[in-house]
Amino acid sequence: MLFQHPPKAVKLFSMKSIIGLCEKLAPKRLAAEWDNIGLIIGDASEKIKGIVVALDVTQKVIDLAEKSKANLIIVHHPPIFEPTKKIDTASAKGKLIKRLMKSGISVFVMHTNLDSAPKGLNHYVGGMIGLKKLKSVTSSGIKYRIGELPKAIGSKAFALSVRKKLSLCSVRHYGKPKKVKKIALCTGSGADLLSEAVKKGAQLLVTGDVRHHNGIEAIALDVPIIDAGHCGTERPMVPLVVAHLKKSLTKRPKQVSIIGFDVEESFHTL
């Protein structure tokens, strides 16, 4: 008669240990005062079976979490932002929260603290688009980056390079085309920083959510803006956080799956 040893129980990471690793990359003290970061849905004493990293909490992201048996979703944008007086489960947000609670899935947010962190999103995207000598600068309470290209190139050629390196369908070029080398970068929404970035020597700004008046300012200052989209400039948050967690957890004798969800842009250029 064969005697078989029972399988060893798989050791799981605690929520607190995963939060600690996230805050090592993006310390919570770096978040803007108005932001809502950290564990906004869930219990800090939970054990983590699996992690999904995404830009936003959506029904498709929850689908992936349920399918992969993950009980933690790490996102950039907080699904609960403004003070909530009631949860209408018939609304889009209410449906998400109800499903998360029913499925036992927690949500952890890394937002402006990840944007500002020394090795955070602005630094990461700056490297992706070819910027060197990156420096952190602050204007109007917002931290962003200014870096240099290896050599001066035309602003339209640089715009096409940004589109390719960020895997985007399109970008917009505002202002008169010119040769540029010193570049300011603010992922997400930073077009209002243009005049301050110019004072710090920037010859072009890469950001998202550029509005009409920002385009007029770009023409007036003779400093182009490349609008690579809010989603387009922040989507690299997923591989950044996934890589950080996998590297941090490699040598630890516990198991957890880490899956990235690469969202598509929410519009189509016709």
PAROTOR-161407 format. One record per residue (C-alpha): residue in three letters; chain; x, y negated, z negated. Coordinates in pm, 1 decimal. Each point is the difference from the previous one (the first is absolute). Layout:
   r c     east    north       up
 ALA A        X        Y        Z
...
//
This chain:
   r c     east    north       up
 MET A      0.0      0.0      0.0
 LEU A    142.0   -335.1    103.1
 PHE A     -3.2   -282.4   -249.3
 GLN A    -30.8   -341.8    157.9
 HIS A     85.6   -313.8   -191.3
 PRO A   -273.2   -260.5     18.9
 PRO A     91.5   -294.4    223.4
 LYS A    157.8   -290.7   -181.3
 ALA A   -222.5   -302.7    -39.6
 VAL A    101.8   -283.9    227.0
 LYS A    125.1   -297.2   -198.1
 LEU A   -168.8   -323.9     97.7
 PHE A    116.2   -358.5    -26.2
 SER A   -182.1   -228.3   -237.4
 MET A   -174.7   -310.2    127.0
 LYS A    229.0   -207.8   -223.0
 SER A    313.7    142.5    164.3
 ILE A   -130.4    -76.9    350.9
 ILE A    -98.0   -351.2   -109.2
 GLY A    349.2    -44.1   -142.8
 LEU A    155.2     91.1    335.3
 CYS A   -231.3   -239.7    185.2
 GLU A     85.1   -282.1   -239.0
 LYS A    369.9     71.9     42.5
 LEU A    -43.5    -94.9    367.0
 ALA A   -248.4   -281.0    -65.7
 PRO A      5.2   -130.4   -360.7
 LYS A   -341.6   -122.7   -107.9
 ARG A    152.2   -326.0   -131.0
 LEU A     53.3   -102.2    364.7
 ALA A   -372.8     -3.1     77.5
 ALA A   -182.7   -328.8     52.7
 GLU A   -216.4   -109.9   -293.2
 TRP A   -318.7     34.0    206.2
 ASP A     79.4    353.0    118.5
 ASN A   -157.3    326.4   -118.7
 ILE A    270.4    266.9     -5.6
 GLY A     80.1    321.2   -181.6
 LEU A   -236.2    282.6    -91.0
 ILE A   -339.5   -148.6     73.5
 ILE A   -195.8    327.1     17.7
 GLY A     99.1    302.0   -206.0
 ASP A    153.0    127.2   -323.5
 ALA A    368.6    -55.7    -78.0
 SER A     13.4    333.6   -187.2
 GLU A    -88.6    206.3    308.1
 LYS A    229.7    253.3    168.7
 ILE A     62.8    -64.2    370.1
 LYS A    -69.7    281.9    245.7
 GLY A     63.6   -199.5    317.1
 ILE A     43.2   -355.8    128.1
 VAL A   -127.5   -180.9    309.6
 VAL A    160.8   -335.2     88.5
 ALA A   -203.4   -239.4    216.1
 LEU A    -44.5   -368.3     75.9
 ASP A   -363.4     -1.1   -116.8
 VAL A   -247.9    233.5   -165.6
 THR A   -240.4    112.0    273.8
 GLN A   -229.2    296.7     51.1
 LYS A    261.6    156.7    230.8
 VAL A    267.7    -39.4   -267.2
 ILE A   -227.1    168.9   -255.3
 ASP A    -65.5    276.1    257.4
 LEU A    375.0     63.0     16.6
 ALA A     36.0     -5.9   -378.2
 GLU A   -280.6    252.4    -44.0
 LYS A    129.6    224.6    277.7
 SER A    354.2      1.0   -141.6
 LYS A   -127.4     32.4   -360.9
 ALA A    170.9   -327.1    -94.7
 ASN A   -136.3   -179.4   -305.3
 LEU A    192.8   -326.9     37.1
 ILE A    -19.0   -257.6    278.7
 ILE A    264.9   -274.4      4.9
 VAL A   -101.0   -303.2    206.2
 HIS A    116.9   -350.8     80.8
 HIS A   -336.7   -177.2     -7.6
 PRO A   -209.8     25.0   -319.0
 PRO A   -349.4    142.3     66.1
 ILE A   -117.4   -193.5   -307.1
 PHE A    122.3   -358.0     11.5
 GLU A   -246.2   -257.4   -126.7
 PRO A   -170.6     43.5   -340.6
 THR A   -265.8    269.0     45.5
 LYS A   -332.2    -46.9   -180.3
 LYS A   -175.6    293.1    162.2
 ILE A     72.0    293.5    231.1
 ASP A   -258.9     45.9    272.2
 THR A     59.4    355.5    122.8
 ALA A   -186.3    -83.1    321.4
 SER A    264.2   -259.5     94.2
 ALA A    321.2     90.0    182.8
 LYS A    215.3    -67.6   -308.3
 GLY A   -246.3    172.2   -231.6
 LYS A     -1.7    313.1    215.4
 LEU A    379.4     16.6    -18.0
 ILE A      9.9    -38.8   -376.8
 LYS A   -279.0    256.4    -49.6
 ARG A    178.8    254.9    219.2
 LEU A    335.0    -58.0   -169.1
 MET A   -153.3     51.0   -343.3
 LYS A   -195.2    306.2    109.5
 SER A    312.1    158.0    153.0
 GLY A    221.5    -87.6   -296.4
 ILE A    238.3   -208.2    212.0
 SER A    195.7   -283.1   -160.5
 VAL A    114.5   -317.0    175.8
 PHE A    328.1   -182.4    -63.5
 VAL A     72.7   -335.6    167.5
 MET A    337.6   -145.4    106.1
 HIS A    -77.4   -337.1    155.4
 THR A    177.8   -334.4    -48.1
 ASN A    254.3    166.8   -227.9
 LEU A     99.0    226.1    291.5
 ASP A     10.6   -298.7    236.6
 SER A    239.8   -184.0   -230.8
 ALA A    219.2    287.1   -122.0
 PRO A    373.2     -4.7     87.4
 LYS A    -38.3    319.7    205.0
 GLY A   -369.1    -53.7     64.5
 LEU A   -216.1    -52.0    305.2
 ASN A    144.8   -326.6    133.6
 HIS A    353.7    138.3    -32.7
 TYR A    -99.0    328.8    165.4
 VAL A   -181.3   -160.2    294.5
 GLY A    284.7   -248.7     43.3
 GLY A    233.7    292.6     55.3
 MET A   -246.1    163.2    239.7
 ILE A     -9.2   -304.8    227.6
 GLY A    377.6    -36.7      2.8
 LEU A     67.6   -278.6   -250.3
 LYS A    334.9    -13.6   -177.9
 LYS A    122.9   -203.5   -299.5
 LEU A   -348.9      3.9   -150.6
 LYS A    -58.7   -247.0   -281.0
 SER A   -301.1    -30.7   -228.2
 VAL A   -149.3   -349.1     -3.5
 THR A   -300.6   -145.9   -179.9
 SER A   -241.3   -263.6    125.7
 SER A   -329.7    -94.8   -165.7
 GLY A     40.1    293.7   -236.2
 ILE A     30.5    252.1    283.7
 LYS A    314.4    206.1     49.6
 TYR A    105.2     89.1    353.8
 ARG A    320.2     62.4    193.7
 ILE A    227.6   -193.3    230.7
 GLY A    255.3    191.0    202.7
 GLU A    202.7    -17.0    318.8
 LEU A      2.9    182.9    329.1
 PRO A    339.1    130.3    118.9
 LYS A    -15.0   -263.0    273.6
 ALA A   -239.8   -266.1    122.2
 ILE A   -269.8    122.9    239.6
 GLY A   -310.6   -144.5    160.1
 SER A   -299.2    -14.2   -233.5
 LYS A   -224.1    185.5    247.9
 ALA A    257.4    277.1     37.1
 PHE A     15.6     23.3   -379.8
 ALA A   -380.5     15.0    -15.6
 LEU A      1.6    298.7    236.3
 SER A    270.4    161.9   -213.8
 VAL A   -213.5    -45.4   -312.3
 ARG A   -297.0    155.6    178.6
 LYS A    207.4    304.0     94.9
 LYS A    175.3     48.8   -335.3
 LEU A   -323.9    -27.8   -197.3
 SER A   -186.5    221.8    250.5
 LEU A   -267.2   -262.2     66.7
 CYS A   -246.7    -32.0    286.1
 SER A     63.5   -373.0     29.7
 VAL A    144.4   -309.3   -166.5
 ARG A    -67.9   -371.7     48.4
 HIS A    263.9   -263.8     64.7
 TYR A    -87.1   -352.7   -117.2
 GLY A    199.9   -306.2     98.9
 LYS A    248.3    -75.5    274.8
 PRO A    238.1    290.1     82.4
 LYS A    360.1    -66.2   -100.5
 LYS A    322.6    171.8   -106.7
 VAL A     -9.1    110.8   -362.6
 LYS A    230.4    171.5   -247.7
 LYS A   -105.9    -90.5   -354.6
 ILE A   -335.4    163.1    -72.7
 ALA A   -248.7    -34.0   -287.2
 LEU A   -222.0    299.5    -77.8
 CYS A   -308.6     18.1   -220.4
 THR A   -196.7    323.6     31.5
 GLY A   -378.3    -25.4    -14.8
 SER A   -113.6   -361.3      4.3
 GLY A    269.0   -268.4    -12.7
 ALA A    -57.9   -244.8    285.2
 ASP A    -51.3   -289.7   -242.7
 LEU A    365.1     39.8   -102.8
 LEU A    128.3   -126.1    337.1
 SER A    101.5   -353.5   -102.3
 GLU A    172.2    124.3   -316.4
 ALA A    182.1    271.7    194.0
 VAL A    119.3   -261.8    249.5
 LYS A    146.5   -205.0   -287.4
 LYS A    201.4    310.1    -94.4
 GLY A    140.1     26.3    351.0
 ALA A   -237.2    246.8    166.0
 GLN A    -32.4    -28.3    377.8
 LEU A   -298.4    238.1     27.4
 LEU A   -254.4    157.0   -236.1
 VAL A   -132.4    357.5     21.3
 THR A   -323.7     58.0   -190.2
 GLY A   -368.6     84.5     44.0
 ASP A   -341.3   -171.5    -17.8
 VAL A    112.2   -304.8    200.3
 ARG A   -281.4   -253.0     39.7
 HIS A    -57.3   -279.1    249.0
 HIS A    149.1   -274.1   -217.4
 ASN A    312.1    213.2    -57.4
 GLY A     48.0     19.6    376.5
 ILE A    -35.0   -377.8     29.3
 GLU A    262.8    -41.1   -273.6
 ALA A    235.9    238.2    180.9
 ILE A    -20.8   -221.1    308.9
 ALA A     45.6   -320.8   -202.1
 LEU A    306.5    135.6   -184.2
 ASP A    137.6    169.1    313.1
 VAL A     38.1    322.8   -201.5
 PRO A   -173.2    310.1    141.5
 ILE A   -215.8    237.7   -202.0
 ILE A    -39.1    366.9     86.1
 ASP A   -331.8    136.4   -120.9
 ALA A     54.9    374.1    -40.7
 GLY A   -321.8     40.6   -197.3
 HIS A    -81.6     46.9   -364.9
 CYS A    -26.8    375.4     41.3
 GLY A    288.3     11.0    246.2
 THR A    249.6   -158.3   -239.8
 GLU A   -122.2    190.8   -307.3
 ARG A    -51.1    347.1    146.3
 PRO A    368.2     90.5    -66.2
 MET A    -92.8      2.2   -370.9
 VAL A    -97.1    365.8     48.9
 PRO A    336.5    142.0    114.4
 LEU A    180.4   -228.7   -247.3
 VAL A   -187.5    134.4   -303.4
 VAL A     -6.0    360.7    123.7
 ALA A    377.8     -2.2     52.1
 HIS A     59.1   -158.1   -342.5
 LEU A   -211.8    259.8   -181.1
 LYS A    143.3    296.8    188.1
 LYS A    355.4   -113.6    -66.3
 SER A    -76.4    -62.9   -367.1
 LEU A   -166.2    338.5    -47.2
 THR A    239.7    217.4    203.3
 LYS A    211.2    131.0   -287.2
 ARG A   -278.0     37.6   -254.9
 PRO A   -121.9    354.8    -83.7
 LYS A   -366.6    -79.6     52.6
 GLN A   -224.7      2.2    302.5
 VAL A   -221.2   -258.1    165.8
 SER A   -100.0    -56.5    361.7
 ILE A     43.9   -351.4    140.1
 ILE A   -184.0    -85.6    323.0
 GLY A     -5.2   -329.4    189.3
 PHE A   -309.6   -126.4    184.3
 ASP A     89.2   -216.6    300.1
 VAL A   -295.2   -227.4     64.9
 GLU A    -78.9   -134.5    345.8
 GLU A    -60.2   -368.3     54.9
 SER A   -366.4    -86.8    -54.4
 PHE A    -39.8   -180.8    334.1
 HIS A     51.2     66.6    369.1
 THR A    151.7   -249.6    242.5
 LEU A   -209.3     11.1    319.8
//
